[in-house]
């Protein structure tokens, strides 16, 4: 009989927390010249978390902290995605934060603390654990956005995010308190048993569901809870925007799956939240794609693009089937890769005193660097869903899961396709600027070796996963089937 210590499912989180304390202490004694040690320790921490999670038993479902924390295959896959995303953020951001006097221990510690919050959200099996992870992530992000204390735009973005985030957290907490009142339990598995046995007051459950979905909509940046996204993406330093626009989406997906599917997955409740998600998905696709066309700032354009992509993610979740959940998980993993590459290109062209966040900054990029123009082309094609990039297969898998439901869901899929065609315009506009316009900036593009290789692999992955999407899709299907059985 194999002996498993009580903390075994949370070894990665314990290791990360210990390393955060170690990095905080070491950074106190480092001068600015030797700050690279903090950066190296951060990457080493991510590597350690990757090894701990990667070598854990993938097929078992293990609980700890009195059932409040679960380690299953879905959690492991999403955590590995989070580690990879945060590591890429660190590599892309290194030159940017050095040039803006942000290459300090605070940036790295806040990023790791935010990652700890994401990991707790991904493995939560209890309403308190979910909320704890969410607040740990949110508070770290507020501080990261305001890290440039001399920037009025960044401070304003942090304040807006804080106020609206507090409002959303309040709604979420109120919904959770109503769930506790209706079911008598905070544990998601026990809650699902009570709700499935019709032992809870359905009126209270429906009211709780409204607050829960509203809170989830804010965290997913779905319409009509999207107001913070353009201002935060635009106002935050690009390195922080890159962080916000990537890894937390994986945690938000896990949050949605744990709460809606694992906890509130009874048939009569599924019908209720399906309709709410349908409305949010359609509005997100419409407002996100249409508004993005009018943007001249690339970060604001990508903010509205994020809103539209979250609409597609919600389509997969609202299907209420394992195929739909797997396609949504595949979509969010692909979206994180696309978002990392796109914001990485902005960081690539940025330099001290210059933010390459306007569309005009990409004019004539093919003449300045044909290779990076090609990478950006692959990223834009994938965002638009143009074959053979992986974005096409991600959208196709979500649409297929929706169409399989038949009835009015087919009309929903048609609406999604129409708005995707509208969205293709502003993605392809960037390709046109790169290849058919004269450059307005002649500054040489000389990234660090690490960024050069990682960004190139990031772009090529759009093509490779598009040609061979099977292994990643099978992993998503297998993890959903095991975790939701």
Secondary structure, 3 states (H helix, E strand, C coil): CCCCCCCHHHHHHHHHHHHHHHHHHHHHCCCHHHCHHHHHHHHHHHHHHHHHHHCCCCCCCEEECCCCEEECHHHHHHHHHHHHHHHHHHHHHHHHHHHCCCCCHHHHHHHHHHHHHHHHHHHECEHHHHHHHHHHHHHHHHHHHCCCCCCHHHHHHHHHHHHHHHHHHHHHHHHHHHHHHHHCCCEHHHHHHHHHCCCCCHHHHHHHHHHHHHHHHHHCCCCCCCHHHHHHHHHCCHHHHHHHCCHHHHHHHHHHHHHHHHHCCCHHHHHHHHHHHHHHHHHHHHHHHHHHHCCCEHHHHHHHHHHHHHHHHHHHHHCCCHHHHHHHHHHHHHHHHHHHHHHHHHHHHCECCECCCEHHHHCCHHHHCHHHHHHHHHHHHHHHCCCCCHHHHHHHHHHHHHHCCCCCHHHHHHHHHHHHHHHHHHHHHHHHHHHHCCCCCCCCCCCCHHHHHHHHHHHHHHHHHHHCCHHHHHHHHHHHHHHCC
